């Protein structure tokens, strides 16, 4: 015995009018009830206020975490400076940073792994 699903054709179609370059022509032909915008929320203002309140809470937590990480990085740099070590701390994010080495600046590319070992001297 074998089970299977038999699909039957439907006379229902979905047209994404935002995906066409000539959507204004399609909307002109179709009845308004098919192309009328559907509101995302009934009370737009209260929906916006609710989402904004949730974002305020999450943003506050993200800022607090970022401040904590920055303080840790600063403490690590101060410990390296105090111990006299010339090795820079491991980078946390990509990009380029300038660091002082004695009497000259060194630009370190943090994006590429192999570039971390090779440093360009800016004079």
N, C-alpha and C positions, 0 to 999 in steps of 0.2 A: 504494500500500500504506500502511495506517495502523496504527500500533501503539497498543495500549491495555492497561490493567490491569483485570482483572475481579475485583472483591472478592466473597468468599463470606462468608456470615454465620457467626459463631462463637457457641458456647454458653458463652462465658467472660465474666464481668462483674466489674468492680471497683466496690466501694461504699466511698466514703470516709465511714466512720462518724463521724469527727470533725467533719464538716460539718453534721450534723443536730442539731436540738434534742432529738430523742427517740432518740438513739443507744442509750441503755440498753434501749429496747424492741426495737430491731433486733438488738442483741447477744443478747438473751434468746431470740430466735427462731432465729438462725443457729447452726450448730454451732460449738463452741469452737475447733476447728482453723482455722476461717475468720476468727475474730476475735481469736485469740491474738496478743499483741504480739511483734514480731520484734526481737531485740536488734540494735543498730547495730554493736556489736563483740563478739567472743567474750569477750575479757578486757577488761572495762570499765576497770579500774584502770590497766593498762599503756597502753591507748589514751588515757586521760585524761592520764597522765604524759607521753606522747609529744607530745601537742598542747600541753600546758603548757610543755614545754621549747622547742618551736618559737615559742610566743608570747613567752617570755622573751627570745629572741634578737631578734625583730622589735620588741618594745617597747623594748628597749635602744637599737636603732637609731633608732626614732622619737623617743625622749627626747633622744638626742644631737643629732638634726637640729633639734628644737624649741629646745634650748638654744643651738645655733648661730644660729638665726634671731633669738632673743631678744637675743643679744649684738650681732648686726648692727643691730637696731632701736635698742638702747641706744646704740651707738656713733654711729648716725645722729642721734639726739636730742642727744647731747652735742656733736656737730659743729655742729648748728644753734644750740644755745645758745651755743657758743663764738664762732660767727661773728656772733651778734646778729640772725639772721634770725627773723622772726615767723611764718613759714609752717610749719605742722605737716607732719610726714612723711605720705606716702600711707598710708592705713589698709590693713592686711592682712586683717583679718576684720571681719565685721559687728558691730553693737552700738553702744554709746554710750560715749564717753570724755570725761573732764573734763580740760581743760588750763588752765593759768594764763596769762593775758594781762595783764601789768602788775599792777594791784592787784585784778583780778576774775577769776573762773573762767568758762570758756566750755564749754558742753556741746556736743559734736559728735556728730551722729547719723551713724554710719558705714554704715547699711543703705541709705539712699536717696542716689542720686547728686546730686540737686538739693539735698538737705539739707546736703551737705558745704560748700557755699558760704554758706548761711545758718546763723548760729550764734546760739544763745540765750544771753543773759547771765544768769547766776545771781547774785543779790545777797544 
